[in-house]
Amino acid sequence: MTRLARVTVCSGALRANLARIRSLAPRARVLAVVKANAYGHGAVTVARALGEADAFGVANLAEAVQLREAGVRQPVLVLGGFRNDEELAAISRLGLWTVVHQDWQVERLTAASLPAPVGVWLKLDTGMHRLGLEAGPFREAWRRLEDHVNCLRPPVLMTHLACADDAAHPEFTHAQLRRFHAVTEGLRGESSIANSAALLAFPQTRAGWIRPGLLLYGAWPLLGGAQRDGLAWRPAMRLSAPVIAVRRLRAGDAVGYGATWVCPEDMDVAVVAAGYADGYPRHVPPQTPVFIGGRPARVVGRISMDMITVDLRGLPAPRIGDEAVLWGEEVRVDEVARRAGTIPYELLCAAGRCVT
């Protein structure tokens, strides 16, 4: 048995979003990020839909193996790098690329006897303080890897931006960019800086390789939630569930756990078969939008594990089995995330993981 909530993914939306990304950075190559099961959209499904991408980015070796076993032949970059000699050998054998972000990885890569050279992306920590080499070790690592027999070509020079989503306060991002350019000056190799947010907010990062994630899936990566660039990014995921009951309630009746929402008048309420077990955020407040029968409606009461209650005032009563759209073209996941006090990444990943 499967849950009644349903996730559907539109391949056409994925391809349209990739085309828009290319229009923003026509001279750059695109590493489409499909980690975390393509943000809940299905890594194999997305990779097959995005056959025009230049390469794919995954979090770890297991995710890369999944793509290779599904017949994906484009380059695949392991963003988390390799953890030991066995993983490095597998990366070589499968024709994968790897990020190198620690000194010991440089040592193992230069000492290894590999079946084939690997593509290396050398990561500089410019302020994220998560993964990456400091300035001195970075330049020394580049020197050792530039012409090494185990490397396909000079390493791609990469960093990750911590605050690119905050376009209203660009100071931290500008400082990271200055550090990156100062450390990499004079080093051969392509660069990779831009994630989805930087593609929109910092045009100077649109060079070499770009690494879009959220924009591929049609969600908005900048703080504030609302799309402001005039491009119709198409949501690739649709989360929907059927109506399983319609209730007639009286003024003063409380709805849901905690009795926190009370009917202001006699009214109808629909019960929809989805909840936080399906990735819909528990903390959305009343008045969060949904669509029922092609018409806008609003959530009332607390979100339950597998049920949502919806205000039907002003709407024709739906039938049992009618579809409620929780996010998709009709309701932007960005808006649901904003109301829940979170980010669309979390909602997309959760829905893709929980709904079958």
ABEGO torsion letter per residue (X at the ends): XBBABBBBBBAAAAAAAAAAAAAABAABBBBBBABGGGGGAEAAAAAAABAABABBBBABAAAAAAAAAAGBABBBBBAAEBABAAAAAAAAAAGBBBBBABAAAAAAAAABBBABBBBBBBBBBAGAGBBEBBAAAAAAAAAAAAABAABABBBBBBBBBAAAABAABAAAAAAAAAAAAAAABGBBEBBBABBAAAAAABAAABBEBBBBBAAAAGBBABBGGBBAAGBBBBBABBBBBBBABBBBBBBGBBBEBGGABBBABBBBBBBBBBBAAAGBBAABBBGBBBBBGGBBBBBBEBBBAABBBBBABGBBBBBBGBBBBABEAABBAAAAAAAAGBBAAAAAAAAAAABX
